[in-house]
Amino acid sequence: MMFSRSISLLIVAQLFYSVPVLSAPPALSKACRAELISEVYHRWNDINGILLNDTLPRVARELENARRRGDTEITLNTLDFAATYIAGQPNSLSRQDYPKLSAILDQMVQLARSLPSRYSLVKTGVLTKTGQAYQQIGQPEKAKPTLQLAAQASSGIQGNQIIAKAQVQLAEAWITVKQFPEATTALDRAVEQTVKAKQDAYFHRETLSKIATLYVQAEQPARALTTLKLLSPRDYDPVVILPAIATAYIKTKDPATAKQILDSILKQVLAIKDVEQRESHLMLIVVHYAPGGDLVKLQQIAAELKRPNRYRAVAWLAIAGEARNFNQPKLRTQALSQLIADIKAANMVDQFGGRFDNEWYGELNNLANLRNYQPELKTIITELRPINLLGMVLQDLMNQKQFETARLIVPKPMPVQIDAAVIDESELWLDRIAIAQLQAGQSKPAETRITSENQDVRRLIRFAQAFHQAGNRPVATQSFNRATAIATSMLEQAAIANALSQIGYSTDPVLNALAASLQKESVISKRAELLLSLSLEFSNARSDYFALAERAGLANQVEFITLARRNALSERRAEDAYRFISSPKQTPSENFDFILQLIELHLSQGDFNRARSLLDLPVQTLLNAPESSKPPKVERSSIFHRTALNLARAGDLETAISLAQYITPAKEREQLQQRLRCLKSL
């Protein structure tokens, strides 16, 4: 059965990932290969440190460059960079970016498959990470055949330790996609190779310990026990690993063996004299054994926890959660009552979930997330009402449209510590509840709460936006008008303009008032700084921001242009920068530097077509414009150099090579021309 499934996965893989037959490009010289690999390093160094959602086009381009070049060493470097860079990041993407990443992963699979067989280790590693990434973006139909390709490639790896490491990584990936038979096969091979590498005692001990844990995750408790026998009793802690093995026996419907293991471990744990160590192990036993449903036994073990501490709290949470799963509501209530009593007895209510609670809530929340005990955790929070966590319950009640219940449990005051300050959030939460009711079609509470507001501009803005979204335009307009009437600062006026713009209301009155305030500052440089300080308030209304600059008499002022250019580049706002692409009041050197920085911003964002279109401007200026429009001669050689490299990275090697002829001295010109000729083959 397992053999036939592996064959079917392999067939799917072969059908899904066809390797295109390409004509071999011309062989690279040693110097060019070094240059191209250096360029690959340079470009990946630019990509690293930037979130994946901002670099998807660039990653795709690097993979396409490697495919087109067809050079094994470049392909190896590119795949290694891509796999390492992408690993762990897929969950940070928005769902709309999943198709883009999927296409990139397809590229990686094709490139990995094109590698010669002697590169089995790299191929296996890349395919393993790619399979895991597919799974992370919800594509198990691609993850499984990709991991099957990785398993196939791993057969060519040489060296006991290297084989073992690759198989362990492959097993972890198979477990991720819940293919336990395939994971077991990989772990069996890892054990075999690790045993052969016994001369390395550290590797032998650490690898077998990890393999035993992975066998547990793959629901192979018997194999986990067998693996432990290959270790010295000093190499692992039985009271940590054996409860996990007992849990695996429970999952495989063998509670008798689980109980036998647990009973033997329980005797050992109860004999531990150190109270802290004994109780931490008792807690682990309860947590591991809880899914088996022997709740009477669990209560007996929990009774051995004598202190109201986090260990006993975690144990009671496990009992309460499983009591719900096994339909024993009375026991669930008892366990939760004991847990709540322990938190109170430990004087933890005020700190529960706060900045000084490093253990209680963290451990309870981790277990709740792992085992789906969130209903129990929310019951605890509702009962204790710790300020630090009450928002979670309030939001849950709002989601369930239990608005009155939510309103009643908001404490007054509700002090929440944010950094060094303590802020009363009671009114903020009552506002949120009222707005949630408004969104649910109940407008009266929101109207009541905002009736007497005559000081807080941003609060009026929030309610105005909510009324607009609910379709109540008259109240929205009224709220905006009141906000405008009481606004006393330019920041507040800017916030009003931004909010009005987002929902399609006229911003003219507010912009006019702002422009008048700005014009009171007669010193242009200070007026420009004031306008720049408002930029963030116009985050979603950039056209209005620049319309304000026009009305304030700043749009053509060199002081504002200088600041606005710098701000646009630092915030990576390419569209803002386009407004200042050419300024007759800036020096030619300043204009050139700005244009080249904007080009480089486009290149860093993967917009190579836009970058290439912009490059015509400096090229034509450098070659054909009047002397007065060009930077000084002493600067031109470095600008030619920078422009040529940008052209190369934008994909126009021909123009780059022709432009390089203007560089001096001759030695630098020849070096760049050689470099560009090499890049032409990338």
Sequence and secondary structure as in RCSB ss.txt:
>XXXX:A:sequence
MMFSRSISLLIVAQLFYSVPVLSAPPALSKACRAELISEVYHRWNDINGILLNDTLPRVARELENARRRGDTEIT
LNTLDFAATYIAGQPNSLSRQDYPKLSAILDQMVQLARSLPSRYSLVKTGVLTKTGQAYQQIGQPEKAKPTLQLA
AQASSGIQGNQIIAKAQVQLAEAWITVKQFPEATTALDRAVEQTVKAKQDAYFHRETLSKIATLYVQAEQPARAL
TTLKLLSPRDYDPVVILPAIATAYIKTKDPATAKQILDSILKQVLAIKDVEQRESHLMLIVVHYAPGGDLVKLQQ
IAAELKRPNRYRAVAWLAIAGEARNFNQPKLRTQALSQLIADIKAANMVDQFGGRFDNEWYGELNNLANLRNYQP
ELKTIITELRPINLLGMVLQDLMNQKQFETARLIVPKPMPVQIDAAVIDESELWLDRIAIAQLQAGQSKPAETRI
TSENQDVRRLIRFAQAFHQAGNRPVATQSFNRATAIATSMLEQAAIANALSQIGYSTDPVLNALAASLQKESVIS
KRAELLLSLSLEFSNARSDYFALAERAGLANQVEFITLARRNALSERRAEDAYRFISSPKQTPSENFDFILQLIE
LHLSQGDFNRARSLLDLPVQTLLNAPESSKPPKVERSSIFHRTALNLARAGDLETAISLAQYITPAKEREQLQQR
LRCLKSL
>XXXX:A:secstr
 HHHHHHHHHHHHHHHS            HHHHHHHHHHHHHHHHHHTTS GGGTHHHHHHHHHHHHHH  HHHH
HHHHHHHHHHHTT GGGS GGGHHHHHHHHHHHHHHHHHS GGGHHHHHHHHHHHHHHHHHTT HHHHHHHHHHH
HHHHTT  SHHHHHHHHHHHHHHHHHTT HHHHHHHHHHHHHHHHHTTTSHHHHHHHHHHHHHHHHHTT HHHHH
HHHTTS GGGS HHHHHHHHHHHHHHTT HHHHHHHHHHHHHHHHT   HHHHHHHHHHHHHHHGGG  HHHHHH
HHTT  S SHHHHHHHHHHHHHHHHTT HHHHHHHHHHHHHHHHHTT TTTTTSTT SSHHHHHHHHHHHHT HH
HHHHHHHHH  TTTHHHHHHHHHHTT HHHHHHH  SS EEEETTEEEE HHHHHHHHHHHHHHTT  HHHHHHH
TT  S HHHHHHHHHHHHHTT HHHHHHHHHHHHHH  SHHHHHHHHHHHHHTT   HHHHHHHHHHHHT   HH
HHHHHHHHTGGGGTT HHHHHHHHHHTT TT HHHHHHHHHHHHHTT HHHHHTTS  TTS HHHHHHHHHHHHH
HHHHTT HHHHHHHHHHHHHHHHHS GGGS  HHHHHHHHHHHHHHHHHTT HHHHHHHGGG SSHHHHHHHHHH
HHHHHT 
